[in-house]
């Protein structure tokens, strides 16, 4: 299982990669790399996906200007891959942590 501490440590040491898909979503939503880093550092894991391939991943809840965002991050041996970033949809999420 991926822990938030492992992800934060790698992100703080700049050992992360943002996928093309995530960069595109960030650009669409006006999210900078600095916003993403703050979101992860202040975020919490709300779901774990231990069977994801090629690396186990987790769904992180964090905030940008008080707006809830989700980040899917996969953790390899010495690298975090940011898979996607999106605004938490109130149609799908209760209190942004639990699926309806």
N, C-alpha and C positions, 0 to 999 in steps of 0.2 A: 504494500500500500504506500502511496506517495504521501508525504507529510508536507505541510506548509513550511515547516522549518527548512527542509531540504531545498524546496523551491526558492524560498527567500534567500538562503545562503548563496545559491548559485547565481541568482539575479543580482544580488549585491556585489558579487565578484565578476559581474558582467559576463557570466558564462551562460548566455541565452541566445537563442536565434528566433527571429520572428519570421514565420512562413510567409510566402507570397500572399496566400489567402488572408492571413491575419493583417498584413500590411494594407491590403486593399480595403478590408473592413475598417481598419483604423482611419484610413484616409477618408472613406465615406462618412465616418462619424466624427471627424475632427479630433481624433485622439492622437496625441504625440507619444513618442517613446517614453518621455519623462512621466506623462500621465499614466501610462501602462505600468511603469516601474512602481510608482507610488500606489497604484491600485493593488498590485501584487503584494508589496511590502506591508500594506495596511489591511490586506484581505484575509479571507478565511476559506478553507476548503469546505464546500457543501455537498459534494459528491465525489466519489473515487471510482475510477474505471481501471482496476488492476489488470484486466485482460486485454486492454487496448494494445494494438500492434503498430509500430515496432516497440513502443515503450508504454508502460503504464501511465495513465494521465489522471488529471483531476479537474474538477470544475471549481473555480475560485470566484467568490463574490467579493466585490470591492466597489468603491464609490469614486466618481469623478464629479466634483462640484455638487455633492449630495445626491447625484443620480446613480442608481444601482447598475452595475455592469457585471457581466460574467466573462471570465477568461478560461479557455480550455488550455491547459499546459501539460505537456508530456515530459516526463523526467527520464533522461538517459543516465548513463554512468556519471558523466561530468558536464552535462548540458541540459538546459530546459528549453524545450521547443514550444513556442507560443503558437497554438493551432488556430485559434479564432478569438475574437473579442466582440461582444454584442451587448446591447442594452437589455436588461432583464425585462421580459414581456409580462405585464400584469395579467394578461389573459392565460398565461401558462403557469405563473409562479404566485404562490401565497408569500407574502412578506419577503420575496426575492430569494428565499432559502429553500422552500419546499414546493415541489410540483403539486399542482391541483389534481 
